[in-house]
Amino acid sequence: MTTDNDPRRYHVVTTHYRPGPPSVYRLVIDGQVWSEVEWSPSRRPWCIQDAAGHCLAPVEHIHAEDADAETAVRLAKRMIRDGRLPTPEQAREALRRRQTPITLDDNPEPIEVRRHD
């Protein structure tokens, strides 16, 4: 599924746990965070986030109604390997694009509005 062919996707993924709330499992490759898997009691499902904190997959649809941490972390690792999860660099670029304000042209072309009665 991945098109970036980033070899880091196949390096060892280490998991670091931080108790919550929210409870967070950080997935790290070569010292760089690739994903966080977070459980927030207020939001309910596990959320698989990219390296910039964007929730890509709320894990409410996995077999059980309340998926456990192990299942959510396993899914996040598969998403890293198969390319559904962006590289840290791609995640930061996507965040930058989401945060860039949309500006209107200073000299917009007039828009002709026709009424159909």
N, C-alpha and C positions, 0 to 999 in steps of 0.2 A: 504494500500500500504506500510506502514511503517513496518519494521521488528525490530526496536530497542525498541519499546514499552516504549519510554521515556515519563513519565507522564507529564513533563513540556510542551509537545506539546498541552496539554489541559488547561494550565493556561491562565490567561488573557494576551492578546497581546496588548501592548500600542504602539501607533504610534507617533513619533516625527518628525516634519517637519523642514527642513533646506532649505530656498530658495537658488536658484543657480544663475548662472549655475555652475555645474549641480544642479538641484533640487533633493533633497534626502528626502525620507521618511524612517525613521529608525524604524524597528519593534523589540520591546524589550519584553522579558519575564523575570520576576523576576529580573530586573535590568541588564540582559545580552542581548546583541544584537544578534538576530537570523538571521536577514535579513535586507538588504537595497534595496529600490526600487528607482532607479535613472533615471532621464530624462536628457539626454545630447543632446542639439540641434544639435551637429555635428553627433551623432550616430542615432538620430531620435527616435527609439522606446524606451519605458520604458524597463529597465533591472532589473530583480529580481536577486539579488546577495545573496550568502550565507554569513555567518558571517565573512568569510575571504576575501570577496570582489570579489569572482569568479562569473561571470555572468552565471546563470543557465538557464534563460528563457527570451529572448528578447520578449517583449509582443507586437509584431507586428501582431500576428495572432488572437488576440481577436476581436470579432465581428466587431468593427469599424476599419477603417484604422488608425486613431489616437486615440488609447485607452486613456481614461482619467486616472488621478491619482487614483481615487477611485476604478476603475476597476482593475488596476495593484496591488494596495495594497490588495484588496480582494483576488486576485489570490495568492499573496504571503502568505497570512494567510492560505488559503486552502492548499498550498504547505507545510507549517509548519505542519498543522494538519495531512495530509495524508502521510507525510514522504518523499515527493519528495524533500524537502529542508532538508539538513543534520543538525544535531545538531551543535552548535558552536564548540564542541570538534571534531566532525567528519570533519567539514569544515577546521579547523586548521591542522588536520592530513593530509587531502588531499592536502592542500597548501604545507605543509612540504615535502610530497612525490613529488609534482610537482617541488619543488625548489631543491631537492637533485640531485646533478650532477651525470650523468651517468659516471662511470669510466670503463676503459678498463682493462682487466686482464693483469698483467705485463708479464705473460708467456702464451700468447694465443696459442692454438693448431694450427698447420699449416692447411690451407685449401687447399684441392686438387681441382684444376680447370681442367676440361676436356673440350676439344674443340670438338664439333660435326660438322664435315664438310660434 
